[in-house]
Amino acid sequence: VTIHQDAWFHLGNLNKGTSLDYTIKKPGNGVYAFVLNGAATIAGQELKTRDGLGVWETEQLAITATDDTKLLLMEVPMELPGK
């Protein structure tokens, strides 16, 4: 698949209790996080299966799996080009 943006997609399987920090790769980008299965705390918000969260105007996200979790992160620009 080709997209014409500076975007990154990450799919992870996290064991319960795993904590990590995700660092934004490009200034001005944000992250949409989706819990596909399980539960996690992302940027201080508790999310469960099929929950999503958008986070922007930050450089890093704290992620903690509160259950065995499958997680999708999509880092994308938060503004249209040329704006």
Stockholm file with secondary structure:
# STOCKHOLM 1.0

chainA/1-83         VTIHQDAWFHLGNLNKGTSLDYTIKKPGNGVYAFVLNGAATIAGQELKTRDGLGVWETEQLAITATDDTKLLLMEVPMELPGK
#=GR chainA/1-83 SS CCCSSSCEEEEEEECTTCEEEEECSSTTEEEEEEEEESEEEETTEEEETTCEEEECSCSEEEEEESSSEEEEEEEEESSCTTC
#=GC SS_cons        CCCSSSCEEEEEEECTTCEEEEECSSTTEEEEEEEEESEEEETTEEEETTCEEEECSCSEEEEEESSSEEEEEEEEESSCTTC
//
